[in-house]
Amino acid sequence: MIRICPLLSLLVLFRVGFPLQAAPYDGRFLDWAEAYAVEMCEQGRDRYGAVQSPLFVSMLQRAPTSLLASPKQSLPNLSRYGIRQHDRSWNAGNPLHDVELYQLLYELSEYSGNPSYAEEADKAIAWFFSKTQHPKTGLLPWGEHTAWDVEQDTHTTQKNANKVHEMYAWPFWERSFALESEAAHRFALGLWNHQVLDQGSGDFNRHCRYDTHRVESSGNSFPRYGGNMIRTWAASYHHSKDPKQKRDMLRAISTVSQFLNSRRKEGSNAIPAGTGQKVHNTYWPSSNLELATELAWSVDLLPQPERGALLNMLRETDEVFLSLTQDIAPGGKGFLANIRADTLEVYTSKEHSGYTSYWSPGYGNGTAADMALMMLERAAAPQLSSQQRAQYRIWAVQAADRYLEEDPPGKGVQVPAAYAAPIRLLTQVYEGTKKTKYLERARDLADQAYQLFLEDASALPKVSSQHSHYESISGGDNLMLAFFKLHRAIQPRQDD
């Protein structure tokens, strides 16, 4: 049963109106999303250890909501779905695993006019930036390998004793600088000083130490990671009033962007995945698409000549991606996931398939729906020509068409992320086309996902269809965000 509390009092007003389908819509997608949000805000915080905080915990027992009592060695093996054991945030908070939770909270407040959800997200972000930043490096315990242990009140790492820092895209820099400006600027400078191997050439590694200066040249200078850093530096430049900080940020952006551009392959103009032996001639489309997305967010925050240089880099990155021959039409293999950087020909490797899967996200590769969602984000960017925007949209709609026909596997373990991205894609394509077939399919998949991950006493989705605890790394927060976006498509506000 959904509990009505102050956080929900305004949201219930939005369950009235005429549904878009003949079958009645009872508001259940909003119910599920808001129940999850309330449970995380009330019971999913750091209530443990000597120092309790508003930080959200990324792995929880579901009934009742609390830390897992079983040893971490007993965690189910979900490596088939790209979830490596040493990347999981055992009894810890990891905001980069919880991005969609924060997004849901902000969107619930915007939708309802009730600021309470956004305030709860702000509390967690402000505490994390102000209390967990390492005093020596300025880096934060988040991302792929590091998190904040809520029992021991310190950073934790599952990989090894090296306390590896590796971030992902963080879409809340505006909020972060508004809440904890000094800490956010220190983090941006920490990336430049500790994530970049050579500040002369711009060579960087996605791995460095959280607690001390150590970055090694392993060839892991992924394009998407360069984009993640550039966006961080652009936000710091934009918000800083310190002339030295602004100069440092512009230097960091120019140096790393020039390094990435210097690696473009002659003939194809593609930026390979890295400089190491295994990846120096590998082009990962998703990594370059994320780079383009991050550059697009950054350009308008910068002065000339840096803005012009990034616009040129963005244009070249889009042109390479749009030159690819995708196989997403009916009967096709999917979007390209792993190709040669020099010839742009597909090939497979031990770590990566040549094409995206539809229902099985893997390490380093999302599903076709994940790729299509990035394409729709690129299609909304003002820097593209009308023809380029149209091509991104065409591919995204073709992917949505495949999900009209492609059913989830009937057997085996499923994770929430495998459903979240298709639901969001179908919803977004419906909003762009107004063709109800996409909305109907999204509703069908959402109901299937509820049966798999939520049909019990807890408001938190299960880590998988066959394992009962909650773990945001498997996409539970993304699924709840997908439910909310689906509800909003069915019952939009008058100003949507």
Secondary structure, DSSP 8 states (H G I E B T S, - for coil): -----GGGTTGGGGG-S--SSSS---SHHHHHHHHHHHHHHHHSEE--SSS-EEEE-SEEEETTEE---S-GGGS--BGGGTB-GGGS-TTEE-TTT-HHHHHHHHHHHHHHS-THHHHHHHHHHHHHHHHSS-TTT---S-BSSEEEETTTTEEEESS-TT-EEB----S-HHHHHHH-HHHHHHHHHHHHHHTBS-TTT--B-S-EESSS------S---HHHHHHHHHHHHHHHHH---HHHHHHHHHHHHHHHHHHHHT--TTT----S-SSTTTTTEE-HHHHHHHHHHHHHHGGGS-TTHHHHHHHHHHHHHHHHHTS--B-STT--BSB-SEETTT--B---SS--SB-BSS--BTTB-BHHHHHHHHHHHHT-TTS-HHHHHHHHHHHHHHHHHHHH----SSS---HHHHHHHHHHHHHHHHHH--HHHHHHHHHHHHHHHHHHT-SS-SS--SBTTB-SEEGGGTHHHHHHHHHHHHHHHS--TT-
